[in-house]
Amino acid sequence: PAELAGEFFYNCCPSHVQAHAASLLSPQPLRPLLGAIKTSRARLGTVPKHFVECLHDKVPSIDGQRAKQGHRNFLSIEPLDADHSPFLSAPVALADAIDRMLA
């Protein structure tokens, strides 16, 4: 629900940003998120991977993010003082992290 979006997705953002971002949300189908994904070394295995940790994310929590990190080999992990939406809560830090990952 939009009234909970601020708490879960935008908890590091000012209230006016939370309200605006929540007003733009639309329903998302869950079935694609629950399906099995098949990858191979020949395809996904050769793509360089980096991870942006959002330290104040609630969906997934930092513990959940770190558990996911164990399933892939990441070239770098960039922790951000951000929520689930770092493009809103920490845009400069996110851009800097991406620059470091691409360097």
C-alpha positions, 0 to 999 in steps of 0.5 A: 500500500502507498501509505507503507511505501515510505517506510519500506522503500524511501525511509531515508528520504524527506517526507515530501519525496516519500509521498511523491515517490509512493504516488508513482508506484503501481502494482507489480506481479509477483509470479516473475519474482518467484520463478526459477532463473536458469543461468550458465557460466557461458552466459551470466558467468562471464558478465562482471558483477558489482553489488551496491549495498543499501545499508538502511534497506528494509526490502531486503534487509542488509542481512538479506542483501549479504546473503545474496552476495554469497551466490555470486562472485562480485568484483566489488561491493559498495556500501551506501548509507541509503534505503531501497531507493538510493537514486532518491535517498543518496543520488550523489553517493550512488553515482560515485559508487557506480563510477568506482565500479566502472573504473 
